[in-house]
């Protein structure tokens, strides 16, 4: 293994900036292979010191350097591969820097790069230093004025942050555009976009009566796919005014969709740059899940205007300050726009499938980490989703009105500043006269707490005993107690809620007694998943079936159904065959649910869906992934056969809408219909193959078409290859649809899937430099338990090969893929040794990026 220097950065070493940059003027002469960047920054020394000015800079060419209009002598500065140091500085001066960058060959998609021939930037977290030398840290806020110059025929559209100031025609067919952002911001929020783009436009009138111009830019052939994104933006703006009292603060708001983007989207002030996946949609190209995702991400980036932009992070250890808070905001927005229960179910599914896995692995970290090597590796489900759960618990502790008072205080007190998670928590304390000293452990401790519940009922008295403990994580072997809000209800035989309350579990053990009960009630506990914990409670199958029948809480009713499924799958995954008694109980639960379904069809669809394999994998000790796949397939097949008539009736009853609609009712019908179809096709009867084929060919929307395609592709449908060919030929000019085509093939449980994926890597539709394509094909394959976890190690070797190749092109994406090997110790042999061998092979590569090196080294040390 190659030795490497310690690149670890620690929170305890934080120092306030020695210099500030109150104003920044940038001029770009945009050209693909050689863009000139002229920077003029005002620099002010902070405090009494004589230390040099050290500016960050990577992969840029320094052309000229002057101070107060005079060229700086060569003996007064020096340049390294990641910095520019000026050794002689006055207390206040203007620094002019001329650099050159190469956007056309920038495959890392960080800094200034090109996507589809258009210029684009991504500066979070540390991309601005790839444009010009700067104090590229979030606690240095500057007012930016940006001038863009480009050939008008190549880049007729020139955009940057803030308000549009002026435009002019220049010599030699060039033109110029000037933008000014009056709000001080850190360099990570800088953005520019330039190229051949079309746009749709609309307006929004704020609560104070100001009219804001709204624009969504994309390539001309996609301009008719932006309407849903525009509606979502206006809904977001209205919701944020109504819920948080936050009004937009510029005269213009621009969104740009680009095909090559490492993330989902970026909240750059007034100029949000989006992955096309989260903007472009119509009924023929996008699924209902895509429509919901667009609404959520549009909202997320808009909400950042206050929770991230107007009030930003002091340092990157505080990343969850903006991300966790804003994820909570977008979750609540989406819940208000659709089914609150289903939104909660899906958010919890993601948390338990991915974040719980992270908490149990080598990259476990608190939502406010103490250290990191590469900040890009900390854009994690812990920072985002678990961070949102921590905010949700604060909301639960102080209530809706108390939380609004907290956020009003936070935004008013820290507007225009870079602050910490502690500043946010103090605002909640002050606004509500509450002590959150113990609650702060959620910010500083990694791991998933476990809550155990036992109950005793005797002579009208129910005694509940709750206890908590959290397993060791790297560098945190023991942990103080958390504050864990546990929402519960006691439900009588007729479904009446006898008790509905929240218990705050603060001690290792807590006992609560309920008296004068006529009979033993049903216990509905951890309602709405009120805390991100693992719940351990012993319940009879009769108790679970009662909750499925009577519970009014959508989440815990779904959870009870999931538990019945797990009681079949978990033991069967160890033994290799389905336990008949457990299966019969599941069958009873399904029949009861079908006879007494919830009124919300979207919840009904979720309750008919068995727990996903990735979540089950995390619940098993030393699992055999291929055995799990076989058991899950057998279980679905048996349910399909035993409930055939019921699934057929559900399909028929929800397949009567002729016109396409995005109403909640219509989307729920499609969801329920397609769950039923997946079971029917799993029965492997020719009649249902024909039914799915008919739906595929006749559907008027991508949701139904893709559901049919997926069901047939993952079945024994004899014309599967012809179906795959037809899908590609029909949609080959639509990159986002082809991403779905790639992903579904990579997720196919067939034994020869690696051969298929290897061929697709060489297919004309795949581009290794495009993150969406990589995630769709290689990322999806890593989620394929049968194909990735091949007992000969071929799946692991394939992934390692791709990580090594990608590391030279885009280390961020390579690092995210390499995490597919990081939980190697969780598996039984031979998987464990085979995964470890590939981690070692990756670690032995010369000049491995910091991104991948951190993931791999921590995995091997775990």
GUKOL-791315 format. One line per 10 residues: number of its first residue (from 1); for each residue z, x, y of C-alpha. Coordinates in steps of 0.001 Angstrom, whole numbers, plus 500000, padded with zeros to 6 digits. Layout:
BEGIN
NUM) Z X Y | ...
This chain:
BEGIN
1) 500000 500000 500000 | 499135 501307 503447 | 502046 502161 505694 | 502012 500555 509109 | 504014 500870 512281 | 506541 498181 513079 | 504890 495782 515532 | 507827 493381 515603 | 508651 491752 518938 | 512181 490389 519376
11) 513472 487576 521565 | 516578 489632 522354 | 514342 492232 524028 | 512914 489798 526571 | 512747 491197 530113 | 511630 489312 533193 | 508320 490612 534571 | 508571 493672 536802 | 505676 492391 538877 | 504311 488958 539760
21) 500746 487873 540537 | 500934 484869 542908 | 497162 484609 543443 | 494118 485477 541353 | 490462 485423 542339 | 487899 485812 539580 | 484146 486212 539768 | 482001 486059 536639 | 478375 487169 536403 | 477680 485512 533060
31) 475325 487173 530598 | 475543 487154 526812 | 475696 490842 525946 | 477201 492069 529198 | 479221 489812 531476 | 480652 491323 534636 | 484148 490187 535571 | 485511 490917 539029 | 489215 490293 539462 | 491186 490395 542721
41) 494910 489894 542205 | 497802 490005 544624 | 500672 491943 543031 | 504324 491831 544128 | 507073 494065 542764 | 510124 492213 541441 | 513484 493885 542127 | 514403 497464 542908 | 512602 499731 540466 | 509933 502410 540411
51) 508344 501546 537096 | 504537 501544 536833 | 502405 498430 536660 | 501263 497926 533059 | 498492 495374 532600 | 497325 494027 529247 | 493701 494553 528194 | 491785 494686 524902 | 488126 495183 523959 | 486977 495346 527567
61) 485232 498064 529550 | 486808 499190 532819 | 484056 499773 535393 | 485923 500110 538690 | 489476 499956 540014 | 490757 499821 543596 | 493937 499054 545491 | 493856 497486 548951 | 490148 498245 549126 | 490456 501939 548198
71) 489407 503407 544857 | 492399 504465 542779 | 492425 508141 541885 | 492007 508895 538193 | 495328 510742 538103 | 497079 507544 539272 | 496152 505381 536275 | 495366 505631 532576 | 493815 503317 529996 | 494741 502809 526329
81) 493228 500498 523732 | 495530 497678 524857 | 496628 498418 528432 | 495888 499702 531911 | 498787 501530 533561 | 498868 502219 537297 | 501510 504818 537996 | 501701 504654 541799 | 502331 501230 543326 | 503671 499850 546586
91) 505892 496763 546711 | 502976 494465 547517 | 499262 495126 547157 | 495873 493721 546227 | 494317 495105 543076 | 490572 494790 542430 | 489315 495288 538879 | 485747 495265 537585 | 485382 494915 533821 | 482573 494179 531395
101) 482831 492067 528247 | 480411 491105 525477 | 480660 487341 524746 | 477682 487220 522388 | 479241 489412 519682 | 482794 488059 520014 | 483289 486514 516558 | 487077 486351 516987 | 486575 483419 519396 | 489372 484753 521590
111) 488746 485568 525243 | 485201 484890 526483 | 482669 484120 523747 | 479548 482100 523064 | 479230 478929 520989 | 475781 477483 520445 | 474485 479656 523273 | 477111 478334 525720 | 479889 480405 527280 | 483429 479383 526392
121) 486940 480776 526576 | 490084 480565 524471 | 493002 482366 526089 | 496058 481041 524255 | 497996 482937 523215 | 496734 486369 524315 | 493012 485985 524904 | 492912 486471 528675 | 493486 490204 528188 | 490081 490269 526476
131) 488490 489182 529784 | 490204 491349 532387 | 493327 493438 532816 | 496269 491209 533701 | 499958 490495 533121 | 498971 488316 530179 | 502315 486656 529565 | 503337 483011 530079 | 506060 483702 532666 | 503595 485135 535210
141) 502127 482135 537043 | 499246 482469 539464 | 497033 480238 541614 | 493454 480769 540410 | 490194 480585 542334 | 487153 481123 540129 | 483527 481830 541030 | 480882 481526 538328 | 477331 482873 538622 | 474669 482442 535952
151) 470963 481918 535399 | 470475 478217 536134 | 467947 477766 533350 | 470397 479207 530785 | 473609 477684 532159 | 472964 474693 534417 | 476616 473613 534025 | 479389 475882 535377 | 482991 474725 534866 | 486474 476138 535363
161) 490041 474952 535962 | 491184 472730 538780 | 489118 471024 541455 | 485464 471643 542177 | 485016 473379 545558 | 481352 474172 546100 | 478016 475148 544573 | 475031 477073 545866 | 471647 478357 544792 | 471385 482145 544451
171) 468541 484631 544208 | 466427 485220 541094 | 466953 481724 539650 | 470732 481964 539570 | 473308 479495 540826 | 476961 479607 541723 | 479982 477335 541313 | 483507 477716 542732 | 486674 476105 541347 | 490247 476159 542621
181) 493398 475169 540750 | 496230 474566 543248 | 498887 474555 540527 | 500258 477967 539506 | 499583 478621 535844 | 499880 481447 533327 | 496720 483225 532243 | 496737 481539 528818 | 495739 478298 530583 | 492648 479799 532217
191) 489296 478460 531067 | 485608 478522 531858 | 482662 476835 530193 | 479039 477411 531136 | 475775 476439 529492 | 473340 473679 528690 | 475532 470613 528510 | 475261 466918 529221 | 478167 464672 530117 | 479404 461114 530284
201) 481558 460139 533236 | 484153 457516 534075 | 487100 457090 536435 | 490806 456384 536159 | 492960 454982 538939 | 496469 456440 538808 | 499650 454476 539400 | 499715 455694 543015 | 496144 454504 543576 | 494250 457816 543384
211) 490872 457782 541648 | 490307 460584 539134 | 486841 461546 537915 | 486685 461896 534117 | 483925 463843 532369 | 483252 464708 528746 | 480660 467447 528204 | 478761 468249 525040 | 475312 469263 523903 | 472615 466720 524735
221) 472071 465531 521148 | 475757 464588 520904 | 476137 462768 524201 | 476127 459325 522554 | 479194 460231 520444 | 481752 460613 523250 | 482681 457012 524061 | 485722 456842 521773 | 487068 460077 523227 | 486710 458680 526753
231) 488537 455478 525804 | 491279 457563 524217 | 491634 459669 527367 | 492072 456618 529600 | 494564 455120 527143 | 496492 458412 527177 | 496653 458536 530960 | 497895 454951 531163 | 500453 455463 528374 | 501912 458598 529969
241) 502379 456772 533259 | 504066 453812 531585 | 506227 455780 529132 | 507137 458934 531065 | 506146 458141 534665 | 503781 461129 534690 | 500703 460892 536905 | 497663 463159 536713 | 497605 465659 539578 | 493981 466749 540157
251) 490894 464912 541384 | 488880 465690 538236 | 489565 465966 534507 | 486963 467634 532282 | 486740 467845 528503 | 484173 470043 526740 | 483330 469850 523025 | 482307 473124 521343 | 481349 473777 517723 | 483039 477180 517340
261) 486770 476961 517975 | 489794 478415 516170 | 492076 475519 517027 | 491824 471766 517404 | 491764 471815 521191 | 493212 473598 524219 | 494976 472078 527204 | 493638 474417 529918 | 494522 472891 533281 | 491912 470268 534206
271) 489369 471705 531726 | 490298 470925 528140 | 488172 472752 525577 | 487948 470862 522285 | 486738 471528 518806 | 483821 469100 518443 | 485655 467531 515503 | 488138 465969 517918 | 485611 464535 520392 | 482413 463423 518658
281) 482432 460145 516765 | 480562 456979 516014 | 480834 454594 513082 | 477978 456265 511190 | 479364 459810 511442 | 483141 459529 511670 | 485762 457996 509395 | 488676 455897 510561 | 490825 458988 510058 | 488507 460882 512410
291) 488782 458153 515057 | 492572 458252 514796 | 492570 462047 514939 | 490452 462065 518087 | 492769 459588 519780 | 495792 461685 518819 | 494386 465065 519895 | 492907 463717 523135 | 496363 462356 523894 | 498079 465573 522863
301) 496044 467765 525198 | 496336 465309 528083 | 500120 465051 527659 | 500280 468842 527897 | 499389 468475 531575 | 503123 468024 532148 | 504739 469219 528911 | 503121 472651 528830 | 501169 473090 532058 | 503273 471879 534988
311) 506311 473092 533034 | 505376 475962 530723 | 506981 478495 528366 | 508888 481516 529568 | 507784 483493 526502 | 506075 482781 523187 | 509384 482375 521368 | 509630 479109 523317 | 506295 477810 521965 | 507880 474682 520488
321) 509130 473812 523988 | 505630 472638 524768 | 504166 472042 521308 | 507007 470265 519521 | 507672 468078 522554 | 503985 467259 522988 | 503448 466513 519282 | 506320 464022 519534 | 504614 462491 522564 | 501250 462184 520815
331) 502893 460757 517683 | 504558 458041 519723 | 501326 457351 521601 | 499416 456935 518321 | 502196 454740 516912 | 501946 452469 519949 | 498160 452302 519590 | 498204 451404 515873 | 500575 450816 512943 | 503891 452504 513735
341) 505026 452521 510103 | 501776 454013 508783 | 501771 456647 511521 | 505296 457635 510536 | 504366 457764 506850 | 501411 460070 507494 | 503371 462358 509800 | 506106 462691 507181 | 503550 463347 504451 | 502194 466271 506459
351) 505670 467597 507229 | 506898 467450 503648 | 503687 468808 502163 | 503184 471766 504490 | 506279 472418 506610 | 508763 472123 503764 | 506591 474615 501881 | 506679 476963 504860 | 510468 476606 505091 | 510745 477642 501439
361) 508460 480670 501739 | 508231 484143 503259 | 507132 482887 506688 | 510142 480583 507119 | 511284 480651 510742 | 513225 478486 513177 | 511370 476388 515713 | 512513 479001 518191 | 511890 482237 516268 | 513902 485403 516837
371) 510969 487722 516184 | 507271 487911 515367 | 504594 490525 514769 | 501470 488538 515693 | 501955 485456 517853 | 498845 483776 516436 | 500711 483478 513127 | 503387 481334 514766 | 501144 478413 515601 | 502691 476782 512588
381) 503729 473413 511218 | 507309 474519 511885 | 506675 475043 515599 | 504600 471868 515939 | 505661 469251 513396 | 509252 470303 512753 | 509572 470896 516485 | 508513 467275 517004 | 511121 466113 514487 | 513830 467922 516466
391) 512700 466129 519633 | 512674 462849 517686 | 516300 463431 516665 | 517245 464052 520303 | 515493 460790 521168 | 517531 459077 518440 | 520817 460572 519680 | 520450 459484 523313 | 518192 456439 522944 | 514963 455504 524691
401) 516445 455176 528182 | 518561 458292 527803 | 515563 460291 526699 | 513523 459084 529684 | 516333 460185 532018 | 516294 463571 530275 | 512554 464109 530674 | 512584 462941 534302 | 515265 465530 535030 | 513385 468210 533078
411) 510030 467667 534798 | 511564 467365 538277 | 513835 470391 537935 | 511343 472792 536378 | 508002 471709 537847 | 505897 474834 538395 | 508185 477068 536327 | 508204 478872 532980 | 511329 477902 531053 | 513038 477876 527659
421) 514006 475423 524948 | 517570 475842 526161 | 516565 474505 529575 | 515205 471373 527898 | 518332 470811 525806 | 520548 471258 528882 | 518594 468517 530643 | 519280 466156 527732 | 522964 467072 527910 | 523256 466597 531668
431) 521273 463353 531799 | 523407 461771 529076 | 526806 463498 529431 | 526582 464665 525838 | 527511 467933 524126 | 524604 469320 522044 | 526222 472634 521099 | 526022 471947 517369 | 522633 470297 517621 | 521195 473607 518887
441) 521311 474930 515305 | 518030 473066 514774 | 516422 475518 517198 | 517832 478705 515683 | 517974 478083 511923 | 515118 478052 509439 | 515023 476110 506212 | 515077 472467 505186 | 518586 470968 505045 | 519452 468962 501962
451) 521453 465759 502265 | 523165 464380 499173 | 524357 460780 499043 | 526695 459199 496515 | 528027 455646 496530 | 530811 453674 494885 | 531193 449881 494970 | 534430 448247 493935 | 535880 444821 494787 | 533782 444198 497866
461) 534066 447736 499217 | 531160 450194 499376 | 532049 453850 499893 | 529241 456187 500918 | 529692 459957 500777 | 527123 462135 502535 | 527042 465918 502357 | 524710 468593 503711 | 523746 472140 502866 | 520797 474393 503706
471) 519445 477031 501307 | 519088 480679 502367 | 515925 481793 504177 | 514757 485291 505179 | 517462 486921 507354 | 519584 483747 507298 | 521594 483658 504063 | 524252 481293 505439 | 523988 478601 508073 | 526405 476500 510126
481) 526236 472731 509776 | 523425 470768 511442 | 523689 467469 513301 | 521704 465112 511065 | 521072 461536 512222 | 520863 459327 509120 | 519512 455833 509754 | 520579 453332 507117 | 520806 449648 506353 | 522670 447612 503762
491) 520391 444875 502442 | 521638 441732 500739 | 520041 439969 497797 | 518025 437742 500122 | 516708 440673 502166 | 519146 440165 505045 | 520325 443356 506738 | 524120 443267 506551 | 524445 446623 508335 | 521910 448553 510395
501) 523162 451774 511965 | 522733 455517 512384 | 525344 457932 511045 | 525376 461391 512607 | 526244 463769 509779 | 527858 466781 511493 | 530260 468032 508805 | 529639 469383 505345 | 530872 466049 503952 | 531341 462617 505526
511) 532584 459389 503968 | 531852 455923 505334 | 533387 452696 504019 | 532026 449154 504293 | 534372 446289 503393 | 534265 442543 502777 | 530954 442595 500949 | 530179 439659 498662 | 528143 441793 496278 | 526828 445322 496065
521) 524078 445666 498696 | 520867 447638 498402 | 521067 450893 500326 | 518068 451701 502542 | 518725 455234 503769 | 516973 457836 505903 | 514962 454999 507432 | 511902 456103 509397 | 512696 459594 508096 | 515323 459973 510813
531) 515817 463699 510097 | 513591 466401 508515 | 515702 466841 505383 | 515430 466589 501633 | 517354 463563 500424 | 519164 463631 497090 | 520421 460257 495883 | 520779 458790 492431 | 519251 455319 492258 | 518405 453104 489324
541) 514878 451882 488856 | 516194 448383 489609 | 517482 449548 492994 | 514139 451127 493828 | 512249 447997 492810 | 514554 445929 495022 | 513763 448156 497993 | 510045 447846 497272 | 510493 444071 497305 | 513026 443509 500107
551) 513188 446406 502549 | 511898 445493 506009 | 511523 449138 506998 | 507945 450204 506256 | 508794 453846 505710 | 511680 453403 503252 | 509794 450697 501360 | 506912 453152 500927 | 509389 455899 500049 | 510897 453805 497267
561) 507437 453303 495795 | 506783 457047 496003 | 510065 457719 494170 | 509034 455433 491314 | 505803 457420 491025 | 507613 460750 491103 | 509837 459649 488220 | 506725 459587 486090 | 504924 462613 487478 | 507708 465208 487743
571) 508941 465163 484117 | 505429 464629 482806 | 504212 467697 484706 | 506740 469781 482825 | 506131 468279 479387 | 502381 467835 479728 | 502374 464169 478655 | 503267 460924 480399 | 506707 459474 479684 | 506105 455897 478502
581) 509318 454343 479840 | 508789 455858 483284 | 505181 454725 483257 | 506179 451158 482396 | 508564 451127 485350 | 505763 452314 487627 | 503515 449597 486266 | 506206 447004 487001 | 506515 448356 490544 | 502766 448157 491105
591) 502620 444600 489785 | 505576 443549 491932 | 504002 445126 494994 | 500639 443475 494355 | 502311 440092 493868 | 504449 440498 497002 | 502477 442794 499311 | 503571 443703 502852 | 501872 441808 505639 | 500508 445071 507047
601) 497544 445946 504834 | 497618 449552 506045 | 501134 449954 504607 | 500012 448173 501445 | 497277 450796 501018 | 499778 453617 501489 | 502166 452086 498947 | 499412 451852 496328 | 498725 455584 496707 | 500575 458011 494432
611) 502330 461075 495885 | 499857 463838 496731 | 499626 466860 494476 | 500564 469458 497099 | 503831 467641 497827 | 504609 467248 494113 | 503957 470967 493620 | 506729 471784 496079 | 509209 469638 494135 | 508597 471393 490815
621) 510322 474577 489718 | 507862 477209 488441 | 505061 474660 488145 | 501858 474901 486168 | 499301 473561 488715 | 496630 472753 486154 | 499069 470775 484051 | 500067 468787 487143 | 496416 467982 487850 | 495881 466736 484288
631) 498974 464521 484375 | 498033 463028 487744 | 494482 462303 486523 | 495766 460667 483341 | 498205 458546 485330 | 495551 457308 487747 | 493232 456537 484842 | 495906 454465 483064 | 496820 452528 486200 | 493139 451863 486785
641) 492757 450392 483311 | 496002 448412 483252 | 495564 446923 486736 | 491795 446602 486734 | 491695 442910 487619 | 494224 443351 490439 | 492338 446243 491976 | 489088 444329 491671 | 490641 441355 493499 | 492016 443618 496250
651) 488589 445165 496667 | 486849 441816 496872 | 489389 440298 499269 | 489032 443209 501689 | 485267 443575 501515 | 484252 440499 503487 | 483950 441829 507043 | 480294 442163 508045 | 480591 443738 511478 | 482135 447142 512058
661) 485306 447165 514128 | 487947 449719 515073 | 490665 447087 515286 | 493849 447823 513374 | 493140 444897 511053 | 489625 446122 510229 | 490768 449680 509607 | 493564 448437 507350 | 491075 446378 505340 | 488859 449405 504815
671) 491835 451527 503815 | 493073 449006 501262 | 489598 448303 499898 | 488882 451993 499385 | 492199 452696 497666 | 491298 449932 495218 | 487802 451383 494795 | 489205 454818 493972 | 491217 453313 491112 | 488292 451249 489837
681) 485982 454271 489745 | 488720 456280 488007 | 488499 453837 485115 | 485097 455488 484448 | 483370 452179 483770 | 479676 452034 484556 | 480110 448769 486466 | 482428 450433 488958 | 480220 453479 489251 | 477523 451001 490253
691) 479868 449236 492681 | 480722 452517 494428 | 477067 453552 494459 | 476176 450250 496122 | 478889 450790 498751 | 477665 454341 499372 | 474086 453264 499974 | 474747 450005 501835 | 477726 450843 504058 | 477402 450489 507813
701) 480120 453100 508462 | 481149 456578 507342 | 484633 455491 506204 | 483244 453326 503424 | 480343 455636 502663 | 482556 458706 502313 | 485164 456852 500237 | 482463 455848 497751 | 480949 459336 497748 | 484353 460937 497125
711) 485260 458555 494312 | 481949 459121 492520 | 481927 462871 493114 | 485370 463251 491560 | 484584 461043 488581 | 482304 461333 485566 | 479471 459590 487407 | 476329 460731 485542 | 474170 460891 488698 | 476654 463006 490636
721) 474251 465854 491376 | 471630 463469 492769 | 474342 461891 494943 | 475340 465274 496372 | 471711 466037 497165 | 471159 462657 498811 | 474227 463058 501041 | 473074 466461 502246 | 469499 465397 502891 | 470702 462365 504831
731) 473226 464165 507042 | 472093 467789 507168 | 471554 467674 510950 | 475148 466534 511599 | 477500 469543 511283 | 480731 467503 511260 | 479461 465295 508416 | 478327 468337 506455 | 481857 469704 506843 | 483021 466675 504871
741) 480316 467299 502267 | 481505 470879 501844 | 485184 469913 501655 | 484744 467183 499054 | 482795 469496 496775 | 485433 472205 497180 | 488166 469689 496248 | 486392 468507 493098 | 488763 468957 490113 | 485895 469859 487740
751) 486349 473140 485857 | 483241 474805 487304 | 484194 474134 490937 | 484447 477849 491797 | 480795 478289 490800 | 479882 475413 493098 | 481959 476828 495983 | 480504 480319 495507 | 477005 478873 495719 | 477947 476911 498845
761) 479099 480117 500555 | 475439 481163 500408 | 474134 477706 501335 | 472201 477258 504576 | 474834 474849 505867 | 477688 477368 505688 | 478475 479855 508463 | 481370 482219 507901 | 481680 482733 511662 | 482337 479015 512222
771) 486022 478108 511675 | 485262 474472 510844 | 482937 475538 508039 | 485469 478042 506714 | 488281 475505 506754 | 486056 472840 505169 | 484876 474964 502266 | 487285 477833 501620 | 490371 476101 503005 | 489662 472975 500964
781) 489136 475056 497832 | 492604 476600 498275 | 493981 473030 498161 | 492186 472385 494867 | 494991 472927 492365 | 492674 472997 489365 | 490012 475321 490762 | 492086 477655 492927 | 494813 478129 490324 | 492478 479136 487513
791) 494387 480964 484788 | 491939 483867 484863 | 492753 484519 488535 | 489167 483986 489663 | 490190 481526 492384 | 492658 484006 493847 | 490071 486812 493734 | 487582 484603 495538 | 490079 483846 498295 | 491055 487499 498679
801) 487378 488462 498974 | 486890 485908 501746 | 490057 486973 503579 | 488950 490621 503536 | 485510 489666 504842 | 486876 487344 507532 | 489492 489822 508701 | 486730 491875 510323 | 485227 488787 511984 | 488071 486455 512874
811) 491585 487628 511970 | 493230 484349 513021 | 491263 482340 510489 | 491656 485057 507848 | 495442 484988 508282 | 495619 481232 507866 | 493628 481446 504648 | 495725 484315 503290 | 498822 482108 503460 | 497380 480311 500421
821) 498736 483221 498375 | 502070 483645 500152 | 504191 481332 497969 | 503276 483239 494806 | 506877 483434 493588 | 507031 479647 493345 | 504641 479516 490369 | 505044 480227 486687 | 503109 482957 484908 | 500298 483927 484769
831) 499706 482491 488250 | 502528 484447 489870 | 501324 487908 488817 | 497685 487127 489525 | 498451 485961 493074 | 500612 488989 493749 | 497835 491299 492581 | 495460 489838 495161 | 498058 490153 497924 | 498388 493830 497052
841) 494600 494228 497079 | 494413 492723 500558 | 497303 494851 501828 | 495536 498025 500645 | 492537 497435 502923 | 492251 500029 505689 | 492654 498819 509285 | 493849 495397 508282 | 494467 493177 511303 | 498001 492453 512497
851) 497369 488782 511792 | 496702 489223 508078 | 499014 492191 507633 | 502062 490206 508739 | 501343 487316 506359 | 500646 489577 503384 | 503510 492027 503908 | 506092 489276 504320 | 504769 487527 501213 | 505096 490687 499141
861) 508619 491350 500435 | 509808 487796 499810
